Amino acid sequence: MRRLGWGLFLVFALAAAPSAAVAQGGTVAGRVELALPDGQRIPGEYIRVLLVTKAVDAQAVVKAASSRKYEPGVRLNRIHMDFFKAVSARIQADAGYVAASCLSGEDGTFAFAPVPPRRYWVLVTFPAMIEGRKVAWQVPVNVGAGKTLKLVLDNENLLFPIPVPPPPSAPFK
């Protein structure tokens, strides 16, 4: 009976101990936001953020959309949708493609931890929107063991830049 007691203790103690991969993992912590022309910073609330193992060829998506004719304003929508389709196809084809997934908080913050050390991409795609603007990111990150990498997804590293709205026209008289 004494042997059984110690055996169970060891089983529970080992099960409760963090694995070597968890102990050696790193953290990716960040924030999603857009800066408006007036300087106001708007957080990306409740946006799905993925940590993926491979980049999607976004330039090929843009090139394909550029070779087709669209009504004004439709090209950017098509690029976002085609990028979403490419990401979705990768998710379906490769079970290990998504290393982690989370929703940003009300303040736009997100975190992935613990993450095994390696190169990843932090990815946001359709249907993500901030203040009525479609947003997409695919930012490479190198996660180191026991390290915290801080990242801001903002206007500076958008995958598909948001077109600047035209200046308001003169009022009708």
Sequence and secondary structure as in RCSB ss.txt:
>XXXX:A:sequence
MRRLGWGLFLVFALAAAPSAAVAQGGTVAGRVELALPDGQRIPGEYIRVLLVTKAVDAQAVVKAASSRKYEPGVR
LNRIHMDFFKAVSARIQADAGYVAASCLSGEDGTFAFAPVPPRRYWVLVTFPAMIEGRKVAWQVPVNVGAGKTLK
LVLDNENLLFPIPVPPPPSAPFK
>XXXX:A:secstr
 HHHHHHHHHHHHHHHS  HHHHT EEEEEEEEEE TTS EEE TT EEEEESS   HHHHHHHHHTS   TTHH
HHHHHHHHHHHHHHHHHH TTSEEEEEE  TTSEEEEEEE SEEEEEEE TT EETTEE  EEEEEEE TT EEE
EEESGGG SS             
